[in-house]
Amino acid sequence: MRHFRFLLLLCLAGAHAHAAEPYVLDTVAAGLEHPWGMAFLPDGSYLVTERTGALRRVSADGVVGPALDGVPPVFFRGQGGLLDVALDPAFAAGPDANGVDQAWVYLTYAHGDADANGTRIARARLDANGLRDLQVLLTVTPLKDTPQHYGGAMAFMPDGTLLVTIGDGFEYREDAQNPARQLGKTLRIHRDGSLPADNPLPGDPVTGAVFTWGHRNPQGIAIDSATGVIYQHEHGPRGGDELNRLTAGANYGWPVATFGIDYTGARISPFETLPGMTAPLTYWVPSIGPSGLTVYRGDRFPTWTGSLFVGALVNKEVRRVTLDGDRVAAEEPLFAELGERIRNVKTGPDGLLYLITDGEQGKIVRVSPAP
């Protein structure tokens, strides 16, 4: 196991200064091919998705296992592939009162082919050999012919419903403003794929799944376990990445209200905000490439309690964002010494932070307090 130690002895200077936490970085596992999502199993091991299509179990001591059986085929092209993984809230509870196994694992992935593809949500039961009893819960409509902007991040709400972020398909950005098309949305479904009656637009199988809209390519979503507040972030093009607080039925503006700068250097829209649209808590110009999000509520880093941790692919770091209500009070770059694109960031059940680095030789890195 490679071992890194970094004692941070100085506070940042200036108006946004705050005390740094001394930490140690340990590489838990290496040699993962474009890892994307991770879930913590009750026995201390990890489930890790590789965008190429493999789901692997990594032991608590970092041994990477073979690809598990039963994973559905994925469309691996561009930004597509096997994306996030999440455990059912009742995963560790054992069989229910009727003896039914509750060990459900949820996956998001790109489904289809070059001419017609989209984000799909499925679940299956996990056993010693892999997945079984696969159930497709939802396939985003409409399908598209671009291999970009799938979204795919998942989070379970306190009521047990599942939130899933969906990208705008890159060439279909106008769909983000159309609730009858699921591109550019956050969707909310029951664990069996049925639609909650209290979603903002009930009564239709397409709009009935929509929770929020006006998004570009959201690849991070997290719920603060202390407050129940839902945070989400999304990629802008060359600029205009957003950190949002999600509220059911809210419109977050893309592409008609945005701080985004197009790849040509032009503004996407003359409007940064518009009446009836929800402005971000903060935004980044130029883009940091936000990917992965956690709200830290562990007990191992006291001064980080309540902070949001945002992976930054472009900057090869993690941004710690401190909030004062709905105002961003401070922002601190961390872990740049890894020199790696950060694909995801998670809070573990042990109260430690875990990072996933992107690439053909991706890693899981654990962040612990320095002794």
Secondary structure, DSSP 4 states (H G I P E B T S, - for coil): --EEEE---SPPPSTT--PPPPEEEEEEEEEESSEEEEEE-TTS-EEEEETTS-EEEE-TT--EEEEPBTPPP---STT-SEEEEEE-TTGGG-S-TT-----EEEEEEEEE-SSSEEEEEEEEEE-SSBEEEEEEEEE-SS-BS-S------EEE-TTS-EEEE---TTTTGGGGG-TTS-TTEEEEE-TTSPPPTTSSSTTSTTGGGEEEE--SEEEEEEE-TTT--EEEEEE-SSB-EEEEEE-TT-B--TTTS---B-TTSSBS-S-S--TTSPPPSEEESS---EEEEEE---SS-GGGTT-EEEEETTTTEEEEEEEETTEEEEEEEE-GGG-S-EEEEEE-TTS-EEEEE-STTEEEEEEEE--
